[in-house]
């Protein structure tokens, strides 16, 4: 039984191999590379009467077939596409193109001039610059600092190789910190542990554009933080009465110095022009009490100013009298008797001009009647009573 099974399996394997070989032979006979005719490779009538096989597409038609009346196959789609492409770009056959001469159509010429115009505009606008008198230009080459250009007509490499950033170095910019509005309070602690609501402005300008662009990531934010830090450090050295009164000028000067020193350490390229304090008020909860204190301080200052004015007036009068006495003394030294008599007369005139006088003459003369004294002792005359108005139109 085992021998029979092995014979059956062998027969089946042999039949499968024969079937596979027959399929390969059939495929080779029907392939494009198979024979064109019979066994001898000729056409109809010259072989064994067999039909011609499929033509190889990669081989040009046989001239014999052309002479026998068969029409040759036209150019393939790929050849036609390549021919049209050459014609669109100005190429052509040897007979039409004249030895490969390029003959551009009107649309291609327009595209060429358009590209040239774009390139010229790009070169002009990215290479030629006009820097105004109040600005300076910082040239950046491939992302890094190259140079700083002053005012005038300047030329650089076209973008993106070199780019220019202009900055106004003469403009004074203002940065407000805090607000006079009661809803936005900016409290600062004083030396006597009191709080004041500060609102001020920082005036600054750009001194070095290179440092301003490349040294600080956020220049304006840095200036604001430096201003707040300097103000708190300065106000901490003043009492409340000085901060809201006579110490404002000193606070502004010290804050400006502190800010400039810090910004110079940061190499920021910023110049602080000045600090202007707009408001220094106590907290709103104690605002009324501080207003009363401020009013009392103003009254004190007013009284002090009046006393100083009176002092100056008295001193000036004394200096004038001293100068007059010196002049009289000079005249007295020249003629003492005349000067003494003149002083006596002037003094008596000044003393007796405002008193009642009684002049007594010699015997036999009527004495002087003191009329001013009599008039002073007389009662005043009664005022006249107005007459009553008539009644009934009479």
PyMOL commands that set and color helices and strands:
alter all, ss='L'
color gray80, all
select helices_A, chain A and resi 2-29+63-67+77-88+94-97+106-127+209-214+219-235+240-243+248-266+284-334+336-352+371-377
alter helices_A, ss='H'
color red, helices_A
select strands_A, chain A and resi 128-131+135-141+144-149+152-155+162-168+173-177+187-189+195-206+270-282
alter strands_A, ss='S'
color yellow, strands_A
deselect
rebuild
show_as cartoon
